[in-house]
Amino acid sequence: MVDTTSDVPISPVDAASFQLGVDVQPYLVTIAGLLSPGGFVHSDGRPDPAHLHRTLAAQIAQEPLLRQRPIMRNGSWWWTESNIEVDLHVSLEERGPTEPDFEAVCGRLVMQPLDTTRPLWHIALIPVARTGQCGIVIRVHHAVLDGAGASDLFERLFASPDSKKPDPGAPPTAKTGHSPEPHIPQKTSSLDLLRFRIGTFLHRPIRSRVLLGTIGTTRSIASVSTRTAPVVRGAQSAGGTLNDAYLVAAGTGLRFILEDRGESIPKTIAVSVPVAVTAIGDARNAVGFMIIDLPLQETDLERAVAIVAKQTAAAKPSARAAGTTFRSPRVAGIFDKFAKRQHMIGAVVSNVHGPRGPLTLDGAALVQLWPLGPLAGNVRIGFTAASYNDKFWIGIQTDAEHLPPASKIAQAVERALDEIASTTS
């Protein structure tokens, strides 16, 4: 007889994640990065998995999130304790004959579902992903945690010896969702909240046939990095924030796609932006969203940042007050069907919490890091960013069958960030 006394019910908010991306792409939190030689990584960039397995075994024993797998019982989802075989969760992934670079491996891995008979996480090590560096791709199902929770988990597992690890007993960052900005409660009137909810569905329909449509089965991946401080100064000179500058840069990437495919450039295009919200009960996910109109015809990026900054400042309090978007599997299922036919948003632009200090994995320093969010519905491109080691890192994921290579979009985004960074009052 199976002992179920220690099983934990999965909150409806977290269980909603099982309804998303079922037939398109696994709904995962993904972090890709590069490790320098040291510890388990040899000087040529090849890892020693057995060495890493021994280290992780002890650390995983301290992480309940990594030892639980989902089960369905009497119509409800539960977390149940599972024995961990580290070698099944940490594996080598050599580049295939048609995979020219690390990003191509990332594109393959983000499409691979996790085995639901085991805890829902996996770490792939890619030998010599760059010259003298080992690649790493960490995937965790969204039901386990959200982007902020993932950042805290990685800090606990991979923190360098001289950095302060987050206290597992402290209130988790995951309770405040995806925004890297402090979650400061603000009063929002019922009328403002009603206007926000109605306004969400009153944006100009997107007519693009390249940005929206059936999503293919292959992914193109690219990353952008820039020094954080200059972009912050440039954004502040326009009355905005780092996130506002990032949104404008993402808009530049969308403009490039439309120009590349010969489509007309609209005055604005709406994107979905996850925001920090208060978690419902013991839910591990706490994600709301606001819709922001990015100015695509504005060539003065300083002015574009100012335009976006006014929108985010006005929308964020109501978005937080509106709370978690997916409150149950049923709601998520309805939304998933709607998302496949929607013409309201052209992209998802997320900014997740980055680690608070440099990380190492069993003696190997993490020198690059970029998050990757899944594509869902009929939206063929996603931008996901995080701050790490005084740099701002952006992961770009696209439907490779319908959009230009992500590397070309990344070039447009990088040029926009450089221009914003060079702008001062």
N, C-alpha and C positions, 0 to 999 in steps of 0.2 A: 504493500500500500504506500502511495506517495505521500510524503509529509508536506502539507500545504500551509502549515501554521505560520511560516515565516514569509509567505507570499504577500506582496504589497499591491493594492489596486492601482492601476494606471489611471491617472486623472483623465477626464473626458477631453481636456485641452490637449494633453500629450497623445492620447489615443487618436485624436484627429489626424495626426501626422501619418498614420497608416493608410489614410484615404487619399493622400496627395501623391501625385507622380507615379501612381501604380502602373500605368501603361505608357508612360513617357520616359521618365528618368527617376531613379531612386531618390527619395527625399532625404538627402544627407547633408550634414555639415562637413565640409571638406577643407583641409588645410594642406597646401603643398609648400615645400621648402627645400633648401639645400643645406647640407651639413658639411662642415670643414673637417679635415683629418684630425683625429684625436679619439681617445677611448676606443670604441668598437669600430671606428672608421679608419682604415689604413691610409697611408700616404698617397696611394693611387686613387682613392675615392671608392674603394670596394669595402663593404661592411663585413663584419663578423657576426652573423645573426645569432649564433649560439651564445656569444658573449652578451648580446643585448637581451636575449631571452632570460638569462639568469638575473639580470638587473631588474627587468620589468616584472618578473614573477613576484618579487617581494613588494614592489610598489602597487601592483594591481590588487594584491591582498588587502591593501588599505583603501581601495576605491570601490564601494558598493555598486556605483553606476556601471562599472566595467565587468561586474560579475553577474548581472541580472539579464535574463532573456525574457521576451514576452510570450505569454501563453493566453489562449482564449478559453474561458471556463464559464459555462452557464450564460453565454451571451455577453460577457464582460472581459476586458483585457486586464491581465495581472502581470506583475514582475515576479519572477521566481529565481531563486539563487541557482547558479550553475557553476560547475567545475570548469576552470579555465585551463585550456591547453594552449599555452602561449604560442607554440609553433603554428597553430591554426589561425592565429590572429595577427601574427607578425611574419611576413614572408618576403622573399626576394622577387622582384619583377624585372627581368632583363628586357631591354628594348627589343621589340620584334623587328623583322626585316623591313617592314614598311613604316617604322617609327623612327624618323630622323633625329628626334630630340626628346628632351624630358617632357616638354609640353604635350607631345603626342601620346606619351604614356599616361599623362594626367587625363587626357581626353578619353582614353580607353577606360581608366579606372573609375571615373565618375559615373560611368554608365553601368557598372557592375553592381548588382544588388548584394546586400549582405545576407548571410545565411541566418534565417530567423530561428533555427534550432539552437543557435548559440547567441551569446551576448552580441549586441549590434554595434560592433566596432571592428576596425581593421587598420593595420599599419603596413604599408608597402615600402620597401627599401629598393631604390633603383641605383645599382652600381654605376659609378662614373657618369652620373647624370650630366655633369659638367666636368671639365678636366680637373682632376684632383678633388672632386666633390661628390658626395653621395646624395641622391635625391630621396625625399621622403614624402609620402602622401598618406595623410591620416583621415579616415572617414568614420563618422559616427552618425547613427540615425537620429533624425530630429526628434523622435519620440524620447530619446535618452536625454537630450539637452538642446538648448539653442546656442546661437553664436557666442553670447556672453558667457554662458556656462562652459562652453568648449574652451574658451580662453583661460578660464580659471582652472579647468582640469589639466590643460597642458602645462600651466605654470607649476602645478603640484607635481606632475610627473617628470617634467623636463627642466626644472629650475636649476640654474647654476649654483654651486655650493655657497657663493657669497651673496646670493640674492635672497630676499625674504619671500618665502612661500606663502600663498594665501592660507588663512586659517580655515580648515574645513568646517569648523564650528561657527564661523562668522556668517552673517546673512549673505547668501550667495549673490554674485553679480547677476546671475541668470534671472533673478527676479525682476530685473529692469530691462530685459529685452536686448535689442540690437544696437541701440544708440550708444556711441562712446561718450556722449555728454552726460553730466550728472542729471539724475532724474529728480527734478525739483517740482513737487506737487504745486499745481496752480489751479485756482478756482475757475471753473468754466460753467457759464450759465446754461440752463436747459435750452434756451433759444440758440445760443452759439453752437451747442452740440447738435441741435436739429439742423441748423444751417450747414454745418460741416458734413453731416451724413447725406443731406440732399445734394450739396455741392459736389460730393464725391462722384455722383452719377450724371452731372451736368457738363462734363468736359466735352470739348469738340471731338467728334468721332475721328479715329485715326484711319486714314484711307490707304495707308501703305500696304502693298502686297508683299514687300520684302521683309518688313519687320514683324508682321503678324501672319500666321497661317499654320498649317500642319507642321509639326516639329519632326525633323528627321532623327535618325538613330545614331548619328556620329557628331562628335563635338570638336570644336577648335578652341584651343586654350592659349592665352597669352597673359603676360603680366607687365605692369608698369610700376616703377618706383621713383620717388622723388624725395628730396630732403624736405622734411615737414615744415621747419621754421620759415623758410622763404615764402612758401605757399600761404601759411597762416598770415604772415605780414601783408602779402598782397591782397588776401581776402579781407583782412581787417581794414585796409585802406579804402575798400569799397563798402564797408559797413557789414561785411559778412563773416562767415566762419570757414574753417577748413572744409566742413561738409558742404557748404554752399559752393565753394570753389570746385570741389569734387563733382557736384551735380552739374555744374556748367561744363566741366571737362567731359563728363559722360555725354552731355548734349552734343558736344563737338564730335564725339565718336558716332553718335546717331546721324548727325548731319553728313559725315563722311560716307556712311553706308548708303544713304539716300542718293547722294551725288554719284557714288560709284555705280549704282544700279540705274541711274538715269531717272529717278523719281523726283518730283517737285519738292521743294523745301517749304514746309508749312511755317507759319509764323511761330507757332509753339508746338511742342509735343509733350504729352503727359506721361510721367513715369511714377511708379509706385516706390515709396521710400519707407522702409520699416522704421519704427520708432520705439522708444522705451515705454513700457506700460507696467502697471502693477500686476503681478501674477495672481491668478485665481486659485485660492487654496494652496495646495502643495504642488501645483503644476510646475514642471521644469521649463516649459516654454511660456514666454510672455511677450507676444509680438502683435503690435498694432501697425497701422500704416497710414500715411498721408499721401495724397496725390499732388505732385508739383508739376506745373507747366514750365518746361525748359524753353527759353527763347532761342530758337534755331537761326533766326535771321539777324540777330544782333551780333555784329562783327566786333564791337568793342566789348571785350571780355570783362573789363572792370564794371561796365554798366550791366552786363549780364549777371555778374555776381550780385550786384545791388538788387536787381529785379528778383532773383531767386531768394535772396536773404529776406526780403519783405514777405514773400510767400511762406517760407519755412517758419519764420517768427510768428506769423498769424495762425498757421495751421497746426503747429506742434502741440499747443495746449489742448486743443479739441481732439486731436488724434490720440493723445495720451488718455484723455477722459473717456474716449470711446472704448478703450480697453482692447483686450485680446480679440483678434479677428476670428480665429477658429476655436469655437468653444466646445465642440463635440464632433465625433465622427460624422454624424448626420449633416451638420452645417458644412463641414469640410467637403463632403461628397457633393452637396449641392453647389458649392463654390467651384469645385473642380470641373463640373459640367459647364457652368457658366463661363469659366475661364477659357475654355476651348473655343469659344465663339465671341469673346468680348472684343470691342474696338475702342476701349477706354484708355488703356495704357500701352506704351510702346516698349517699355523695358522696366526691369526691377533694378534699383540702385541702392545697395545696402552698404552700411558702414558698421562693422562689428568691433567689439572691444578687442584691442590688441594686448599682448602680454605687457606687464608693467616693467619688465627688465629683460636683459638678454637671457636666452634659454640655452641649455645644453641637454643633449640626450646621451646619457651614459658616457660622458666625457667628450662628445662631439658637439661643437658649437653650431647652433642654428644661425646661419648667416643671411639667409633670405627666407621670407615667409609671405605667402599670399593666399587669401581665402577664396573659395570657389562656391558659389551658390547654384543650386540646380535650376534648370529651365523647366517651366511648367505652363500648363494651359496652351495658349497659342503664341506666347512671347518667345522670340528666337534669340534674345541676347540678355545677359545679366552681368552686372558689374558688382563686385563685392570688394570692400576695402578694409584695411586694418592698419593701425600705426604700430611700428615695431622698430626699436633701436634707432630712434630719431629719424626714421623714414616713414613715408606713407606708401603703402603697398596696395596695388589694385589688381585683382584677378578678373580677367574678362573671359567669359564662356559664351560661345555662340553655337548655333545650329550650323554645322559645317556644310550641310547640303544646300543651304539657301542663302547664306550670308558670306561676305568677303572673309578672308582669313583673319582670325582674331589679332594676329600680329600687326596687320595694317591698321586695324581700328585702334590698337594700342598706341601706334605712332601718332595718330591724331589726338588721342587723349593726352599723351605726354607733351606734345607741342602746346596744347592749351594750358596745362599746368605750368609749363615753363614761362609762358606769357603772363599768366596770373602772378607767378612768383617774381617777375621782373617789374611788376606794377606797384608803385608806391606813390602816396599823395605828396 
